[in-house]
Amino acid sequence: MAAVGPDNQEVAVGTEEDVESGSNRGQKDLGRDSSFGKKYETYHKQKEFGTWQTLLLAYQSLGVVYGDIGTSPLYVMSSVNFKDPTEEDFLGILSLIFWTLTLIPLIKYVFIVLRADDHGEGGTFALYSFLCRHLKFKSKLTIQDTKLASDASMRYYTQGSALKSKTKNFIEGSPSFQNVLTFVVLLGTCMVIGDGALTPATSVLSALVGIQSLSAKITQSYVIVMSVVLLLALFLFQRFGTSKVGFSFSPIMLLWFSSNVMVGIYNICKYYPPVLKGLSPHYMIIFFVRNGMAGWAILGAVFLCVTGGEAMFADLGHFNKRSIQMAFSTFVFPALVITYAGQTAYLIKNPGDMSTAFYSTIPKAVYWPMFIIATLAAIVASQSMISASFSIVKQSLALGCFPRVNMKHTSSKYEGQIYSPEINYILMVICIALVVGFRDGVQIGNAYGVVVIWVMIITTCLVTLVMLVIWDVNFLLIIAFFVPFIIIEGIFMTSLLSKILVGGWAPFAISFFFLIIMLSWTRGRSKKTAYDAERRLKSAELNEMLSDNSLHRPPGICFFCTDLVNGIPPIIRHYIQHTGSVRQIMVIVTIRTLPIKSVLPEERFDVGQLGVDGVYRCLVQFGYKDSTSLEGDDFVASVVAKLSEIAESEEEAEKLRGAMEKGVVFVTGRTILKSKESNGWLDRFVVDKLYRFFQKNSRSAVASLKVPPGKTLQVGMLYEI
């Protein structure tokens, strides 16, 4: 069947013949005709910003992007467990910190990774989405054939070399590789979600340690209690929206960086003026020659100086490349270097204060103002990662690999400001458990570093694939990127893995928890989709059922909501057989999210006739950055208007409008999966226990339509798979 698309072009709408293995013919080719391609290219074209706009965005990015990496001086030096350090040892540690900041955030992220954006969006899912649009995946995780016309004009995008073609053919022809890639992306996603609990625990606990200087009677137990109270307040306040907390983020971080720079300069001048010589790489070499394995063991602590560096890429969609590059290279990077240099200068003369490095280096005259600023900066860092977790879960929902949780848009102006009560409270429980369980910022820091290094390694691998199969970069340049960074990050990873027994196990436990949820949900969903596709109704069968004289056809419209994109789901057969009734007009509705940033407003509804009297198909399409909230009445009016446009006669259009006035009901199919006894025990456990639990406690896709409860009807059906 056909529906009217943009500029009156006919486009296919899925019927039962559309379901093929590994593809969806019913989905539009977004770059097929020139007029449609130009619209999408314009819609997805990144905004051009002037100098002053870029400067403003760079300032705003301080509070959103750099809260995490900016607060790392709170705990890096105090996490370095080194016995009897000498002057050369401290200079070697400073050299390690400087070159780690230079190589990973500055060179890797600012100058290379930021270029691998998906039409202005960054992060693990954006990279995966970008790859999916250029490779034909057999994976059920995402919907394919969503390449944008503007992809063809991207920098480095060509028809491809022999190496690119061979790599592309290998990936497209290897389901095993695709499954591994999907698993790696899910693992990285789970780690970033877990980061939403680790960042607040690390930052807040490290900031509040300074209160112990007020009195010797204030023990670590008091610090733990204060941390728990502050974290509870932070998580409970999330429901009011990011804007309520974040209006002062940038001024706080500007004050934080500036204060640290002034303290750093003071310490350099007072304690050890030649400390900047430690920026030379030869001090790093001397450090390893002198200390051997002991030097390798502290690399995990040194790596904490770049935690939060991945936020530059993940939060790219909120700003632009130039603003993030400008903020880091001209302000954040120099400020961090001076801060660490100042701490090193102080510790060279006072090596016994290493365990309390940050607060020990603060002059007494400004101690308490710095304590307040540090606490506020820790809240900023925490808020940024909590909000990022909400965004990542939303992207996971878009790809159908996470149970549907409640996503509330807390701002009518900014679509990116969202809040999920379920995810918020899960992170809150994990975060407080970490603080109470470990009671030590160093051990939580070990766990924090493990999360970040794995996410960075995954990013390195995905960007390498982008270079190879999309950009088609010269092979030597790909090697020049991949080999050095995988070696550097691999070395850090080996050091961090040695911390497994002292806190490093925590991120794996958290990631495993979320991974079980995602894999179980993905497995159950794929089984359900396969069942629906195999048993879908033929148009002839539905026509025969509707032609039965005993079938009651009351006036009005029935919107039958289903997850099946192509064809008529078997639950409709179940519904008609057991109720003996169906409304005069039936519209089969599927809400789906495409792996692209946004869908054009005029392409929100893709409708068509199914060749059966009074039965229509409607696909409601969103991009993963679009708001999926629709008012029920507005939805009905929009769909009826769209159907009226494709009506074959004025009589049919009038029939649609009249049916809308006589009443509307939304029918949702609630299927229960049951694994056959012949299946393995693991499959039965995943389907019968885990998936069924998540399905029972997740929201329906139609919940985003905001339909009044009095207009809904739920139909249940048992699927034995």
URQUIFEN-V563101 format. One record per helix or strand of 2 or more residues. SS is the DSSP state (helix for helix, strand for strand). FROM is the first residue (numbers start at 1). LEN is the number of residues. If there is no record, write none. Layout:
# URQUIFEN-V563101
SS/FROM/LEN + SS/FROM/LEN
This chain:
# URQUIFEN-V563101
strand/2/3 + helix/6/3 + strand/10/3 + helix/16/3 + strand/19/2 + strand/23/2 + helix/34/11 + helix/51/14 + helix/67/4 + helix/72/3 + helix/76/4 + helix/87/25 + helix/113/3 + helix/124/11 + helix/149/5 + helix/162/11 + helix/175/40 + helix/220/21 + helix/242/5 + helix/249/23 + helix/273/7 + helix/281/11 + helix/293/5 + helix/299/8 + helix/311/4 + helix/316/3 + helix/321/29 + helix/351/10 + helix/364/35 + strand/408/2 + strand/418/2 + helix/421/18 + helix/441/31 + helix/475/23 + helix/500/3 + helix/505/30 + helix/539/8 + strand/557/5 + helix/570/10 + strand/585/10 + helix/601/3 + strand/605/5 + strand/615/9 + helix/632/15 + helix/650/12 + strand/664/11 + helix/681/17 + helix/701/5 + helix/709/3 + strand/712/9
